[in-house]
């Protein structure tokens, strides 16, 4: 019984540290309901003890498996994200257990010297080890690099390093339970398979990340090439218009002075009013021609808003052309005071381009199924924070999309070009910059049915404003979404 209680306390703290590590890595705020995790940790500790009582080698693997399954069901993040964060959190939990053991060695000598009763001594050491492990885990997540969690989107090699270190921790923890390596070939094979399997996670994740970055790069290349092509067309059109205007100006330089002279003469003499009427008619025709040419020139001119950032201008033109191809009416409203703060908040302009392009394409796809296709994009300031809002007249978000957004890829417009990766990537970028997201299904402007607002306020709030009861129920099932009423 004593051995069971000691193992139960050890494994319970191991699970608690694993759950806490996942929450911190995934940037999930601790709430009162997370006290339930302690009870789950104790239940899992019991299951772990009895399941691995005969085959102790499987203890680290079962610990990882139970942590992964619980976090997957509890927080409903994507499979790849859950696997990655679970492996890292379990690796850190095992690492803190080893650190706690090393730190406790001098204290254990004192306990062994002054406490003679074996049961009391074991209880004191267990409490000491558990306390030190929890303190060490807390201190590790006070480190600046881990304090704000990790972003799978912003990967500079840190995630691969953490994954490799965690896998090695799990591997060596498993090796600790091999009594005789030469007489345990099956155990060694199992360990190797587990180690290689976890190693594949790194390669798989690296491949997915590289593929996504390749897609972003290709889209940016297409966008810039398209803009360059437009600049060439605009240049050619301007040259033709300038040539036409030059001819008119050359003609008018001779004609108008001659008419002025004739008018002066007629006014001076004025014997016949008929000549004045004919001359007046010619002048009116000339004036009308001038007005028509000027109007045509203004209509052909680029009326899209300009910013001082070439890349942002290119994105605006890219979305504008996509909307034109889909026969959608699109409007851009840019507050110049919001552009610089926006670019300062999003240091990596590729992330900003990704947000704008993905939200723009989603709005365009949403309006394809309606008769009146209207989209509006607004760059503005929300207090002291820059924000971007996309309005569209498309159908409301599908309930499945709201239930799974930010957790896994889902799209209800696959036949129309939707893949779900845009919304998933958007939430990864929001996590990276701690930006806030607001889906409003009750916009004040009756021309639009919904809006998506991204605010770079470092608050990382996810809000949904809707009058649908079904959406309210979905939001209540998710701890990371705030449901609001207007």
C-alpha atoms as one frame of an Amber mdcrd trajectory, in Angstrom:
protein
   0.000   0.000   0.000   2.842   2.343   0.860   4.502   1.730  -2.524   1.202
   2.455  -4.284   0.692   5.763  -2.473   4.257   6.888  -3.170   3.914   5.989
  -6.876   0.490   7.663  -6.975   1.893  10.949  -5.659   4.846  10.772  -8.057
   2.740  10.053 -11.153   0.028  12.549 -10.182   2.567  15.379  -9.986   4.045
  14.181 -13.279   0.646  14.486 -14.972  -0.084  17.851 -13.297   3.232  19.219
 -14.607   2.460  17.800 -18.051  -0.999  19.432 -18.138   0.365  22.730 -16.832
   3.143  22.670 -19.422   0.625  22.126 -22.220  -1.499  25.057 -21.029   1.500
  27.380 -20.920   2.868  26.253 -24.289  -0.561  26.582 -25.942  -1.158  30.042
 -24.371  -4.358  28.869 -22.654  -5.320  30.921 -19.607  -5.680  29.108 -16.306
  -9.257  29.114 -14.989 -11.033  27.727 -11.969 -12.225  24.738 -14.000  -8.588
  23.669 -14.421  -8.723  22.376 -10.844 -10.515  19.440 -12.443  -7.178  18.575
 -14.070  -5.837  17.632 -10.628  -8.535  14.963 -10.227  -7.872  13.734 -13.765
  -4.145  13.578 -12.965  -4.798  11.396  -9.886  -7.089   9.099 -11.931  -4.496
   8.800 -14.692  -1.787   8.137 -12.096  -3.783   5.154 -10.776  -4.326   3.851
 -14.306  -0.631   4.328 -15.114   0.457   2.448 -12.016  -1.688  -0.626 -12.657
  -1.221  -0.624 -16.461   2.593  -0.603 -16.233   3.009  -2.595 -13.030   4.320
  -5.620 -14.953   6.007  -3.812 -17.852   7.641  -0.739 -16.341   9.299   0.109
 -19.648   5.964   1.304 -21.021   5.481   3.856 -18.235   6.933   6.912 -20.114
   5.083   5.993 -23.313   1.781   5.521 -21.466   2.344   8.830 -19.675   2.791
  10.553 -23.033  -0.189   8.758 -24.586  -2.585   9.626 -21.753  -1.445  13.255
 -21.737  -1.909  13.498 -25.505  -5.402  11.942 -25.488  -6.606  14.112 -22.610
  -5.345  17.391 -24.084  -6.728  16.439 -27.512 -10.226  15.822 -26.113 -10.099
  18.649 -23.569  -8.815  21.513 -25.740  -9.601  20.253 -29.287  -6.561  21.690
 -31.010  -5.337  20.247 -34.312  -3.750  16.789 -34.192  -0.292  18.042 -35.184
  -0.406  20.891 -32.654  -1.545  18.580 -29.849   1.123  15.975 -30.614   3.858
  18.617 -30.729   2.845  20.396 -27.517   2.148  17.127 -25.664   5.591  15.729
 -26.452   7.284  18.952 -25.366   5.228  19.285 -22.160   5.868  15.632 -21.203
   9.572  16.041 -21.932   9.708  19.119 -19.705   7.798  17.269 -16.943  10.313
  14.408 -17.014  13.205  16.881 -17.087  11.866  18.736 -14.035  11.477  15.412
 -12.219  15.174  14.677 -12.767  16.170  18.203 -11.701  14.026  17.871  -8.558
  15.743  14.583  -7.730  19.231  16.080  -8.152  18.388  19.153  -6.080  16.850
  17.024  -3.321  19.911  14.798  -2.808  21.494  16.940  -0.042  18.109  17.271
   1.682  17.545  13.514   1.471  20.836  12.911   3.291  19.568  15.085   6.141
  16.220  13.245   6.193  17.955   9.854   6.242  20.161  10.985   9.130  17.501
  12.410  11.411  14.350  10.438  10.501  14.613   6.796  11.470  11.069   5.618
  10.745  11.046   4.318   7.166   7.429   5.181   6.318   7.729   8.718   7.647
  11.052   9.136   5.856   9.621   7.968   2.521   6.619  10.277   2.931   8.847
  13.295   3.627  11.051  12.522   0.615   7.990  12.061  -1.629   6.540  15.411
  -0.540   9.956  17.021  -1.016  10.389  15.606  -4.526   6.845  16.519  -5.599
   7.181  20.066  -4.256  10.560  20.604  -5.909   9.250  19.267  -9.250   6.251
  21.614  -9.223   8.424  24.588  -8.241  10.953  23.729 -10.972   8.178  23.444
 -13.560   6.775  26.809 -12.528  10.232  28.419 -12.726  10.936  26.930 -16.168
   7.827  28.563 -17.546   8.951  31.874 -16.100  11.796  31.848 -18.630  11.239
  34.600 -21.178  11.253  32.247 -24.188   8.579  29.980 -22.673   6.632  32.487
 -20.563   4.352  33.490 -23.454   4.119  29.981 -24.883   5.399  28.907 -28.265
   3.978  29.600 -31.697   4.101  26.842 -34.293   3.809  29.566 -36.926   6.862
  31.504 -35.714   9.403  28.711 -35.964  13.063  29.642 -35.941  14.292  26.175
 -34.970  13.307  26.412 -31.283  10.384  24.005 -31.615  12.513  21.331 -33.300
  15.122  21.707 -30.549  12.469  21.401 -27.823  10.954  18.374 -29.566  14.309
  16.634 -29.889  15.209  17.339 -26.256  11.808  16.103 -25.083  12.046  12.917
 -27.125  15.491  12.241 -25.674  14.093  12.805 -22.169  11.316  10.278 -22.789
  13.794   7.847 -24.362  16.249   7.948 -21.446  13.401   7.765 -18.941  12.320
   4.545 -20.668  15.920   3.271 -20.661  15.970   3.756 -16.896  13.490   0.874
 -16.528  15.533  -1.630 -18.566  17.170  -3.901 -16.019  19.468  -5.798 -18.380
  19.968  -4.472 -21.902  21.637  -7.645 -23.227  18.722  -9.785 -22.061  15.986
  -7.419 -23.206  16.134  -7.265 -27.022  12.354  -6.834 -27.375  12.325  -3.975
 -24.916  15.198  -2.359 -26.781  13.376  -2.747 -30.103  10.221  -1.227 -28.626
  12.166   1.727 -27.285  13.877   2.267 -30.626  10.557   2.148 -32.498   8.999
   4.655 -30.113  12.023   6.927 -30.381  12.030   6.749 -34.196   8.267   7.264
 -34.291   8.507  10.387 -32.194  11.438  11.542 -34.308   9.191  11.336 -37.369
   7.036  14.009 -35.731   9.876  16.486 -36.170  10.342  15.607 -39.843   6.593
  15.634 -40.496   6.102  18.974 -38.823   9.126  20.414 -40.634   7.730  19.198
 -43.949   4.280  20.702 -43.263   5.829  24.023 -42.222   8.088  24.170 -45.271
   5.203  23.278 -47.593   3.072  26.056 -46.138   5.877  28.607 -46.437   6.384
  27.512 -50.057   2.684  28.140 -50.721   2.910  31.587 -49.122   6.015  32.369
 -51.165   4.337  31.297 -54.404   1.249  33.365 -53.627   3.413  36.398 -52.849
   5.288  35.909 -56.123   2.000  35.707 -58.043   0.748  38.782 -56.214   3.866
  40.848 -56.978   4.007  39.641 -60.593   0.351  40.555 -60.995   1.012  44.025
 -59.588   4.022  44.538 -61.866   1.856  43.510 -64.814  -0.773  46.025 -63.742
   1.850  48.739 -63.437   2.981  47.977 -66.995  -0.593  48.153 -68.273  -1.212
  51.381 -66.381   1.999  52.817 -67.776   0.993  51.876 -71.337  -2.507  53.337
 -70.830  -1.062  56.560 -69.414   1.276  56.906 -72.382  -1.652  56.505 -74.798
  -3.759  59.004 -72.839  -0.877  61.461 -72.719  -0.456  61.137 -76.487  -4.172
  61.885 -76.991  -4.025  64.830 -74.619  -0.928  66.151 -76.376  -2.758  66.174
 -79.723  -5.754  67.951 -78.219  -3.579  70.480 -76.455  -1.598  71.073 -79.657
  -4.835  71.628 -81.573  -6.371  73.826 -78.902  -3.254  75.945 -78.648  -3.977
  77.145 -82.184  -7.748  76.912 -82.299  -8.745  78.590 -79.066  -6.624  81.759
 -79.554  -8.040  82.077 -83.072 -11.561  81.807 -81.715 -10.823  84.358 -79.017
  -9.648  86.773 -81.668 -12.761  86.130 -83.779 -15.037  86.630 -80.766 -13.378
  89.933 -79.966 -13.860  91.073 -83.536 -17.511  89.985 -83.612 -18.223  91.672
 -80.327 -16.660  94.834 -81.584 -18.563  94.889 -84.865 -21.628  92.706 -84.067
 -23.505  93.417 -87.312 -24.817  89.839 -87.577 -25.811  87.774 -84.528 -25.887
  84.539 -86.554 -22.084  84.342 -86.632 -21.999  84.663 -82.860 -24.423  81.752
 -82.470 -22.387  79.479 -84.739 -19.192  80.382 -82.931 -20.857  79.798 -79.573
 -21.998  76.372 -80.784 -18.432  75.464 -81.742 -17.129  76.596 -78.395 -19.760
  74.509 -76.586 -18.844  71.401 -78.618 -15.193  71.962 -77.834 -15.948  72.357
 -74.132 -18.075  69.181 -74.112 -15.283  67.259 -75.816 -12.839  68.475 -73.210
 -15.163  67.410 -70.391 -15.715  63.952 -71.886 -12.000  63.318 -72.268 -11.256
  64.460 -68.715 -14.068  62.266 -67.305 -12.822  59.226 -69.201  -9.326  59.853
 -67.940 -10.517  60.081 -64.333 -12.525  56.871 -64.654  -9.506  55.009 -65.983
  -7.269  56.271 -63.198  -6.384  53.994 -60.275  -8.793  54.991 -57.491  -7.539
  52.474 -54.912  -6.048  53.996 -51.741  -2.276  54.307 -51.601   0.002  53.753
 -48.624   3.710  54.339 -48.210   4.298  50.585 -48.077   4.693  48.936 -51.501
   3.895  45.439 -50.194   0.643  46.629 -48.604  -0.343  48.392 -51.844   0.333
  45.160 -53.724  -1.904  43.193 -51.328  -4.736  45.711 -51.748  -4.494  45.406
 -55.542  -4.309  41.609 -55.302  -7.536  41.410 -53.266  -9.179  44.037 -55.522
  -8.415  42.016 -58.672  -9.599  38.784 -57.042 -12.897  40.490 -56.199 -13.278
  41.814 -59.759 -12.732  38.305 -61.151 -15.522  37.047 -58.868 -17.853  39.918
 -59.918 -17.838  41.274 -56.358 -17.984  44.957 -55.490 -15.161  45.808 -53.084
 -14.261  49.002 -51.235 -11.109  49.894 -49.296 -11.049  52.518 -46.542  -7.569
  53.274 -45.231  -6.822  55.522 -42.268  -3.248  56.682 -42.871  -2.711  56.972
 -39.110  -3.306  53.219 -38.777  -0.820  52.036 -41.397   2.451  52.707 -39.557
   1.245  51.278 -36.186  -0.029  48.222 -38.056   3.333  47.642 -39.748   5.117
  48.169 -36.430   2.923  45.611 -34.649   3.394  43.008 -37.381   7.145  43.017
 -37.850   7.039  40.129 -40.314   5.129  41.620 -43.244   4.604  38.136 -44.683
   2.282  37.452 -41.731   0.324  40.636 -42.457   0.070  39.729 -46.151  -1.143
  36.257 -45.159  -3.861  37.658 -42.869  -5.104  40.135 -45.473  -5.025  37.712
 -48.408  -6.664  34.851 -46.501  -9.443  37.010 -45.056  -9.944  38.694 -48.422
 -10.221  35.370 -50.240 -12.585  34.011 -47.555 -14.840  37.049 -47.984 -14.825
  36.635 -51.765 -15.662  32.921 -51.503 -18.464  33.686 -49.023 -20.132  36.138
 -51.431 -20.085  33.763 -54.410 -23.339  32.122 -53.312 -25.311  35.364 -52.963
 -26.740  37.709 -55.560 -25.478  40.990 -54.117 -21.738  40.607 -53.644 -20.305
  43.409 -51.537 -17.047  43.532 -49.585 -15.465  46.328 -47.573 -11.979  46.362
 -46.038 -11.183  48.984 -43.397  -7.774  49.835 -41.938  -8.344  51.908 -38.788
  -7.388  52.537 -35.174  -9.346  50.969 -32.324  -8.327  53.294 -29.533  -4.534
  53.002 -29.494  -4.417  49.685 -31.367  -4.420  49.226 -35.156  -7.075  46.953
 -36.589  -8.258  45.535 -39.916 -11.948  44.747 -40.521 -13.406  42.725 -43.400
 -17.135  43.174 -44.098 -18.987  40.968 -46.595 -22.537  40.245 -47.705 -22.066
  36.470 -47.808 -23.782  33.781 -45.792 -23.064  33.569 -42.029 -20.299  31.306
 -40.766 -21.256  27.653 -40.666 -21.674  26.395 -37.090 -19.039  23.705 -37.672
 -16.526  26.354 -38.668 -17.164  28.343 -35.466 -16.920  25.174 -33.360 -13.542
  24.227 -34.834 -11.913  27.528 -35.829  -8.400  27.761 -34.467  -8.371  24.083
 -33.548  -8.319  22.239 -36.840  -8.742  22.866 -40.551 -12.351  22.868 -41.694
 -14.108  24.367 -44.702 -17.684  24.263 -45.983 -16.689  25.791 -49.348 -14.329
  23.110 -50.679 -16.084  23.130 -54.078 -15.562  26.913 -54.277 -11.873  26.872
 -53.476 -11.945  26.858 -49.662  -9.528  24.598 -47.794  -9.743  25.738 -44.165
  -6.004  26.334 -43.971  -6.500  30.114 -44.150  -8.572  30.304 -40.954  -6.268
  27.848 -39.178  -3.196  29.852 -40.159  -4.938  33.075 -39.116  -5.326  31.803
 -35.553  -1.701  30.694 -35.463  -0.652  34.219 -36.430  -3.045  35.655 -33.819
  -1.309  33.489 -31.213   2.060  34.712 -32.435   1.188  38.408 -31.974  -1.416
  38.008 -29.170  -3.895  39.766 -31.451  -7.668  39.743 -30.881 -10.325  38.294
 -33.191 -13.957  39.360 -33.398 -16.653  37.782 -35.574 -19.687  40.088 -35.717
 -22.837  38.719 -37.350 -24.828  41.886 -36.599 -22.999  44.740 -38.386 -24.636
  48.164 -38.297 -24.393  48.581 -42.066 -27.317  46.685 -43.611 -25.335  46.071
 -46.824 -23.234  43.471 -45.011 -24.150  40.295 -43.127 -20.983  39.871 -41.044
 -17.552  41.247 -40.306 -14.224  39.845 -39.117 -12.072  42.254 -37.125  -8.418
  41.678 -36.246  -7.037  44.008 -33.567  -3.345  44.032 -32.605  -3.932  44.916
 -28.949  -1.795  42.207 -27.257  -4.938  40.969 -25.425  -5.607  37.845 -27.537
  -9.379  37.929 -27.012 -11.604  35.833 -29.271 -15.107  37.296 -29.422 -18.225
  36.234 -31.309 -21.240  38.541 -31.635 -24.339  36.765 -32.912 -28.094  36.492
 -32.466 -28.105  32.769 -33.228 -28.776  30.562 -30.184 -26.926  27.667 -31.799
 -23.784  29.816 -32.042 -24.199  30.854 -28.393 -24.285  27.192 -27.313 -21.184
  26.416 -29.361 -19.255  29.324 -27.823 -20.254  28.233 -24.326 -18.590  24.875
 -24.984 -15.300  26.602 -25.802 -13.362  28.221 -22.967 -11.305  30.360 -25.357
 -14.273  32.145 -27.027 -16.284  34.997 -25.505 -19.893  35.235 -26.697 -21.198
  38.814 -26.735 -24.594  40.417 -27.309 -25.053  43.882 -28.796
